[in-house]
């Protein structure tokens, strides 16, 4: 209790890169909070050195978000058909995302 923590840091290596903090979560609905909200969040996260997870439900083009922030990850709910999954994953890779976060639900 009441110990000196000035030398502590939240920085961590996560999937190789070093980040300013070890947390991230998908941000859905950002377009309702701000014009091109995902782009704003991607820029802010990159400036802070923390990951930002773009929601697969975003209204902003994923290419725009990735070009705005190098620490942006992409989150997807993958449909059950192979064709759409393949096309989405290929597009995410072409856009330069190096981390794909898969969201799954139980039945």
BALOBA-1460 file (C-alpha; in Angstrom, 3 decimals):
// residues 107
<rec num="1" residu="x" x="0.000" y="0.000" z="0.000"/>
<rec num="2" residu="x" x="1.236" y="3.465" z="-0.942"/>
<rec num="3" residu="x" x="4.398" y="2.189" z="-2.603"/>
<rec num="4" residu="x" x="6.324" y="4.048" z="-5.298"/>
<rec num="5" residu="x" x="4.961" y="2.934" z="-8.692"/>
<rec num="6" residu="x" x="6.646" y="5.632" z="-10.788"/>
<rec num="7" residu="x" x="8.916" y="3.026" z="-12.380"/>
<rec num="8" residu="x" x="6.045" y="0.737" z="-13.427"/>
<rec num="9" residu="x" x="4.690" y="0.519" z="-16.956"/>
<rec num="10" residu="x" x="1.714" y="-1.068" z="-18.680"/>
<rec num="11" residu="x" x="3.720" y="-1.610" z="-21.878"/>
<rec num="12" residu="x" x="3.706" y="-5.157" z="-23.184"/>
<rec num="13" residu="x" x="4.525" y="-7.232" z="-26.243"/>
<rec num="14" residu="x" x="1.355" y="-8.685" z="-27.721"/>
<rec num="15" residu="x" x="1.575" y="-10.668" z="-30.976"/>
<rec num="16" residu="x" x="5.169" y="-9.365" z="-31.321"/>
<rec num="17" residu="x" x="4.745" y="-5.571" z="-31.484"/>
<rec num="18" residu="x" x="5.246" y="-3.635" z="-28.299"/>
<rec num="19" residu="x" x="2.156" y="-1.700" z="-27.208"/>
<rec num="20" residu="x" x="1.671" y="1.063" z="-24.664"/>
<rec num="21" residu="x" x="-0.938" y="-1.020" z="-22.834"/>
<rec num="22" residu="x" x="-2.098" y="-4.647" z="-23.080"/>
<rec num="23" residu="x" x="-5.742" y="-4.104" z="-23.941"/>
<rec num="24" residu="x" x="-8.046" y="-3.610" z="-26.890"/>
<rec num="25" residu="x" x="-11.713" y="-4.133" z="-27.629"/>
<rec num="26" residu="x" x="-13.901" y="-3.877" z="-30.738"/>
<rec num="27" residu="x" x="-15.548" y="-0.478" z="-31.075"/>
<rec num="28" residu="x" x="-18.954" y="-0.786" z="-32.704"/>
<rec num="29" residu="x" x="-21.205" y="2.120" z="-33.539"/>
<rec num="30" residu="x" x="-18.458" y="4.728" z="-33.671"/>
<rec num="31" residu="x" x="-20.006" y="6.302" z="-36.772"/>
<rec num="32" residu="x" x="-22.954" y="7.282" z="-34.609"/>
<rec num="33" residu="x" x="-20.656" y="8.975" z="-32.081"/>
<rec num="34" residu="x" x="-18.451" y="10.914" z="-34.513"/>
<rec num="35" residu="x" x="-18.006" y="11.454" z="-38.231"/>
<rec num="36" residu="x" x="-15.673" y="8.654" z="-39.392"/>
<rec num="37" residu="x" x="-15.327" y="7.618" z="-35.755"/>
<rec num="38" residu="x" x="-13.278" y="4.512" z="-36.571"/>
<rec num="39" residu="x" x="-10.685" y="6.664" z="-38.348"/>
<rec num="40" residu="x" x="-10.529" y="9.003" z="-35.351"/>
<rec num="41" residu="x" x="-10.067" y="6.046" z="-32.974"/>
<rec num="42" residu="x" x="-7.447" y="4.435" z="-35.211"/>
<rec num="43" residu="x" x="-5.390" y="7.637" z="-35.259"/>
<rec num="44" residu="x" x="-5.697" y="8.130" z="-31.506"/>
<rec num="45" residu="x" x="-4.780" y="4.505" z="-30.743"/>
<rec num="46" residu="x" x="-1.743" y="4.647" z="-33.022"/>
<rec num="47" residu="x" x="-0.605" y="7.898" z="-31.387"/>
<rec num="48" residu="x" x="-0.958" y="6.289" z="-27.942"/>
<rec num="49" residu="x" x="0.715" y="3.057" z="-29.067"/>
<rec num="50" residu="x" x="-2.231" y="0.844" z="-28.188"/>
<rec num="51" residu="x" x="-4.224" y="-1.596" z="-30.333"/>
<rec num="52" residu="x" x="-7.600" y="-0.538" z="-31.724"/>
<rec num="53" residu="x" x="-10.004" y="-3.212" z="-32.933"/>
<rec num="54" residu="x" x="-12.226" y="-2.161" z="-35.813"/>
<rec num="55" residu="x" x="-15.641" y="-3.778" z="-35.601"/>
<rec num="56" residu="x" x="-16.803" y="-5.872" z="-38.527"/>
<rec num="57" residu="x" x="-20.067" y="-3.923" z="-38.216"/>
<rec num="58" residu="x" x="-18.342" y="-0.600" z="-38.905"/>
<rec num="59" residu="x" x="-19.784" y="1.760" z="-41.506"/>
<rec num="60" residu="x" x="-16.290" y="2.965" z="-42.504"/>
<rec num="61" residu="x" x="-14.235" y="1.237" z="-45.197"/>
<rec num="62" residu="x" x="-11.691" y="-1.027" z="-43.519"/>
<rec num="63" residu="x" x="-8.976" y="0.227" z="-45.881"/>
<rec num="64" residu="x" x="-9.513" y="3.792" z="-44.590"/>
<rec num="65" residu="x" x="-9.251" y="2.707" z="-40.970"/>
<rec num="66" residu="x" x="-6.077" y="0.693" z="-41.467"/>
<rec num="67" residu="x" x="-4.369" y="3.500" z="-43.365"/>
<rec num="68" residu="x" x="-5.259" y="5.894" z="-40.528"/>
<rec num="69" residu="x" x="-3.721" y="3.778" z="-37.766"/>
<rec num="70" residu="x" x="-0.966" y="1.190" z="-37.864"/>
<rec num="71" residu="x" x="-2.135" y="-0.382" z="-34.595"/>
<rec num="72" residu="x" x="-5.641" y="-1.157" z="-35.921"/>
<rec num="73" residu="x" x="-6.849" y="-4.749" z="-35.870"/>
<rec num="74" residu="x" x="-9.957" y="-6.070" z="-37.637"/>
<rec num="75" residu="x" x="-12.747" y="-7.994" z="-35.879"/>
<rec num="76" residu="x" x="-15.134" y="-10.209" z="-37.791"/>
<rec num="77" residu="x" x="-18.139" y="-12.419" z="-37.292"/>
<rec num="78" residu="x" x="-17.471" y="-14.938" z="-40.029"/>
<rec num="79" residu="x" x="-20.466" y="-16.237" z="-41.992"/>
<rec num="80" residu="x" x="-20.816" y="-19.972" z="-42.487"/>
<rec num="81" residu="x" x="-20.039" y="-20.001" z="-46.203"/>
<rec num="82" residu="x" x="-16.450" y="-20.443" z="-47.382"/>
<rec num="83" residu="x" x="-16.629" y="-17.983" z="-50.314"/>
<rec num="84" residu="x" x="-17.599" y="-14.885" z="-48.299"/>
<rec num="85" residu="x" x="-15.138" y="-15.810" z="-45.534"/>
<rec num="86" residu="x" x="-12.278" y="-16.162" z="-48.023"/>
<rec num="87" residu="x" x="-13.103" y="-12.860" z="-49.745"/>
<rec num="88" residu="x" x="-13.301" y="-11.014" z="-46.419"/>
<rec num="89" residu="x" x="-10.036" y="-12.425" z="-45.073"/>
<rec num="90" residu="x" x="-8.259" y="-11.636" z="-48.358"/>
<rec num="91" residu="x" x="-9.583" y="-8.058" z="-48.290"/>
<rec num="92" residu="x" x="-8.476" y="-7.615" z="-44.673"/>
<rec num="93" residu="x" x="-4.977" y="-8.860" z="-45.593"/>
<rec num="94" residu="x" x="-4.790" y="-6.593" z="-48.679"/>
<rec num="95" residu="x" x="-5.722" y="-3.616" z="-46.509"/>
<rec num="96" residu="x" x="-2.661" y="-4.344" z="-44.353"/>
<rec num="97" residu="x" x="-4.257" y="-5.588" z="-41.147"/>
<rec num="98" residu="x" x="-1.859" y="-7.964" z="-39.419"/>
<rec num="99" residu="x" x="-4.284" y="-9.098" z="-36.707"/>
<rec num="100" residu="x" x="-7.712" y="-10.613" z="-37.324"/>
<rec num="101" residu="x" x="-9.909" y="-10.990" z="-34.244"/>
<rec num="102" residu="x" x="-12.628" y="-13.621" z="-34.628"/>
<rec num="103" residu="x" x="-15.797" y="-13.306" z="-32.596"/>
<rec num="104" residu="x" x="-17.712" y="-16.513" z="-31.997"/>
<rec num="105" residu="x" x="-20.956" y="-17.213" z="-30.194"/>
<rec num="106" residu="x" x="-22.283" y="-20.403" z="-28.708"/>
<rec num="107" residu="x" x="-25.617" y="-21.854" z="-29.710"/>
